[in-house]
Amino acid sequence: MTEIFNFYARKFTVKPSDFAHMQDQLYELKLRAYIAFIKDMQIPVDKTRITEVWNKTSKNHKPMNYDDFKQSLEKLAVSSLQYRIEKTTKAISKVTSAIEHLSRDEKLPIQLKAFEEKSIDELK
């Protein structure tokens, strides 16, 4: 985990004017690097939630240190799960709505209506 943090912290380091400041930056993870990490790891979460986790975890909206980064991963996992649940719920709602719309059509064969009713009961 430390190697991953160090990789992303160094990858997005801006060249400072003095050596001391550069040394400090090597152990800080900026928001840009954090977003790159999340994209590279293919964590399913939107940018709003990324920023939300960042703001809750980083101190005064400054770059994260390693301990902040570790804490953010737990919050990110919860946020990602919530995001996937919301997307799935919306998809189920659209499918249910489409099935209800189709079931209102009197021209559908009786067998298809029975299949749709069974599917709706399974979704509940």
PETAHU-V669967 format. One record per residue. SS is DSSP state (H for helix, E for strand, L for the rest). PHI is phi in radians with two decimals (* if undefined). NEAR is the number of other ideal C-beta (glycine too) atoms within 8 Angstrom. Layout:
((SS;PHI;NEAR) (SS;PHI;NEAR))
//
This chain:
((L;*;5) (H;-1.08;6) (H;-1.11;6) (H;-1.11;8) (H;-1.02;11) (H;-1.09;10) (H;-1.03;8) (H;-1.25;13) (H;-1.12;15) (H;-1.33;8) (H;-1.05;8) (L;-1.95;10) (L;-1.35;9) (L;-1.55;5) (L;-1.21;4) (L;-1.45;7) (L;-1.39;3) (L;-2.24;6) (H;-1.16;5) (H;-1.09;6) (H;-1.18;9) (H;-1.10;11) (H;-1.06;8) (H;-1.13;8) (H;-1.16;12) (L;-1.16;10) (L;-2.01;9) (L;-2.24;11) (E;-1.92;13) (L;-1.47;9) (H;-0.99;9) (H;-1.03;7) (H;-1.20;12) (H;-1.11;15) (H;-1.11;10) (H;-1.08;11) (H;-1.03;11) (H;-1.12;11) (H;-1.15;8) (H;-1.10;6) (L;-1.45;6) (L;0.96;5) (L;-1.42;8) (L;-1.32;6) (L;-2.73;10) (L;-1.52;6) (H;-1.10;6) (H;-1.07;6) (H;-1.22;12) (H;-1.07;13) (H;-1.11;9) (H;-1.08;9) (H;-1.11;12) (H;-1.02;13) (H;-1.14;8) (H;-1.30;7) (H;-1.68;11) (L;-1.29;12) (H;-1.50;4) (H;0.98;4) (H;1.05;5) (L;-1.68;7) (L;-0.95;9) (E;-1.43;13) (L;-1.64;9) (H;-1.09;9) (H;-1.12;6) (H;-1.07;12) (H;-1.05;13) (H;-1.07;9) (H;-1.15;9) (H;-1.18;15) (H;-1.11;8) (H;-1.15;8) (H;-1.13;11) (H;-1.15;13) (H;-1.10;8) (H;-1.12;8) (H;-1.12;12) (H;-1.11;12) (H;-1.11;8) (H;-1.08;9) (H;-1.08;12) (H;-1.16;9) (H;-1.11;8) (H;-1.10;8) (H;-1.11;8) (H;-1.16;8) (H;-1.08;8) (H;-1.12;8) (H;-1.12;8) (H;-1.10;9) (H;-1.09;8) (H;-1.14;8) (H;-1.13;9) (H;-1.06;10) (H;-1.11;8) (H;-1.13;8) (H;-1.14;11) (H;-1.10;9) (H;-1.12;8) (H;-1.17;10) (H;-1.22;10) (H;-1.31;6) (L;-1.26;7) (L;-1.22;4) (L;-1.47;3) (L;-1.24;9) (L;-1.11;5) (H;-1.06;6) (H;-1.09;6) (H;-1.16;9) (H;-1.07;10) (H;-1.10;8) (H;-1.10;8) (H;-1.13;11) (H;-1.09;9) (H;-1.11;8) (H;-1.13;9) (H;-1.11;11) (H;-1.10;7) (H;-1.21;6) (H;-1.25;8) (L;-1.30;4))
//
